[in-house]
Amino acid sequence: MSTSNVLIYIVRHDLRVSDNPILHHLASTSDHGFTHILPIHVLLPHQIEVSGFLREGAQSPFAEARSEVGRYWRCGPHRAKFIAQSIWSLKGSLEKLGSDLTIRIGMYDDILKTLIGGLRENEINVGGVWAIGEEGFEEKRDEKVISKTCSSLDVNLQIWVDEKYFVDDRDLKDEASQDHLPDVFTTYRKMMEPLREKPRATLPNPSKGALPKVERSKIPSQTAPFEIPSSYDEFEESLLRPISGILAEVPPFPEGAKSAHPFRGGEDNARNRLDHLIKSGSVYSYKNSRNGLLGSDFSTKLSAYLAQGCITARQVHERLAMYEDGKDESLAESKGYGEGENEGTKAIRFELLWRDYMRLCNRKFKGKLFLRSGFRDDHANKWKSAKEEEVVEGQQQSADEVSKLVKRVFEGTTGMGLIDASQRELLHTGYTSNRARQNVASFLSKHLCIDWRYGAEWYEMLLVDYDVSSNWANWQYVAGVGNDPRGEARIFNPVKQAFDYDKDGEYVRCWVPEVRKLEKLEHVFQAWTTPQEDWDRLGLSGLAMAEDPVKKIDFSVEGKPKSSRRPFVRRRGQGRGGSGQTPQSTTTPQPPTGPRGPNANELVADGQRGSSHPAHGVAENPRGGFRGGRGYGGGYRGRGYRGPRGGYRGGRGLSTGYPRPPPPSAQPAQPTQSAQQQMTLTEQTQ
């Protein structure tokens, strides 16, 4: 291979061979100059825990992959398993084409130096390194590291446009560029309409033999102290072993409950899921079903596939168009086939555009995405923290007390039925519905006034469909520090929401078996309202959710308030139990000022959207989103680098020395009311 010229393709969140711009270019053109392609996927130790791949008796040179605020795992078992499946699926797809996927563990600079140096020792020239660009603080930092390393090795680097989104970056108008992106989604949407005409055509699959591989014996092995298993089962087990303990104390899977997300990762599974949605009629009825709580088909559940790049938004669009135009006989029995765009397909495209918008907001606001002050630079001392060093003046509860509150929210023992059911479902399955996500985010950040980043990190850890842009921007929106013009005024009443969306209490009873014996819905949704003389008979005695609820909300079955007092007044140090009661307002409910948002957790990974049914006397939020981690608030102390997303911490190994975003000024000016009104993030997918 002395005359060979190898291209190293760094595979990131583009785990597919179809509609892949790099593979398509290599397979369809003859003048690229490369004789062989070496696709590699790197497990980055700051984003996913890799200690399970250590050789026996070895110690990791890297800090644990934990988040910044709560010190949770950056990637929990549900998403880790989905990622493993997606990686192995891509490996199999490349092998069918006559290529292969090399998996490595480490930092990009070390991996590239080892690979390129080893290939050169075997007299194999590396003519280039290609990768698809991504948005995010860590992602851009990684690209700079790759660039610097390639420069030092005198290897050409090319970063390609990420084409897995609905509207191609190259087709964006100047007004939608980074510096001019509207702070209101509606404005952006109108710039993009009509949506059905926006996406570019998908790219065909590479043909077999078009991507010659490098002989495996010539590729340098994984460096110590790690080793890469040769079988899928061993690979998955190595990923899951160090993080499986987070589910050790989770109560048994409720009898009769079923996961709403029983899907495996990978490109083929993504396309099969999309076809099922069309053939089952779920696409046709999507607009009306997207606020569901139980079942696998009330929403598309495509978000995890989109987040890992197993499928692209324009592939989804193209398949919908084939169905709408009646151009694929395999879909002919589907409801609405050949009848053009319907309300369901239109809503799905709307969600895909929202997903685009969240990514563009990530590009615009950069490191602000992970700061407690948010896009709005809101530095008001209103957040309770479980970390001693972040406790602000006026926080009446100690850091330890707040830590216990955070723990109860995340383990689903608050006494608020909808919140507890959502958190139990998330723990067990890695998924919870859009509607539930919105309520949890509002409950943590606005009812309990706890630093919203605990929730964002917790969801990063547990969500199977975590996406950095959707998760963090939407948590900001719900917390009131993002670009929602109504800010703190937009609050969900989780009791009212339960009555609206869990009309028979089926969802709460499914995931919180402690309340299955309760007959009245008001008792199911708040166990403490059950007459105390019935507690022993119904099994409530001794349960914290009944005896010591985190918060009480007075709410009448008729939906009429019991008091004219203003609801949910945010004061620091509100007590728990009875002291946390917040009566309903008698004011007439008003719809949100912003547009009603898309279905969050589905097309757009981890988002939330609003509804045409606002809570009584409580402002409704059209969106949301999340990011999570492991453990419970403030339980750890670390050393080393502390990035905005809990990046590289010294602790167990070498410090990376990567810089973090510049800190905000000591006393930043607060945004004016008019400025706040101009800042809006709308709809999300689920």
Secondary structure, DSSP 8 states (H G I E B T S, - for coil): -TT-EEEEEEESS---STT-HHHHHHHH-S-S--SEEEEEEEE-TTTS--GGGB-TT---SS---B-SSS--BSS-HHHHHHHHHHHHHHHHHHHHTT---EEEES-HHHHHHHHHHHHHHTT-EEEEEEEE---SHHHHHHHHHHHHHHHHTT-EEEEE----SSS-GGG--GGGSTTT--SSHHHHHHHH-SGGG-S--------TTSS-B--GGGS----TTB---SSHHHHHHHHHGGGGGGGTTS----TT---S-----SHHHHHHHHHHHHHTTTTTTHHHHTT--SSSSSS---HHHHHHTSS-HHHHHHHHHHHHHT--GGGTTSTTTTS---HHHHHHHHHHHHHHHHHHHHHHHGGGGGSTTTTTT---S--B-SSGGG--TT--S-HHHHHHHHHHHHHT-SSBHHHHHHHHHHHHHS---HHHHHHHHHIIIIIS-B-HHHHHHHHHHH-TT--HHHHHHHHHHHHTSSS-TTGGG----HHHHHHHH-TTSHHHHHH-GGGTT--SHHHHHBGGGS-GGGHHHHT-TT-HHHHS-S------TTS--S--S-SS---TT--SGGGG------S-----SS-----BBTTSTTEEE--SS--TTS---SEEE--B-SS-TT-----S---TTS----TTS------------SS-----HHHHHH------B-
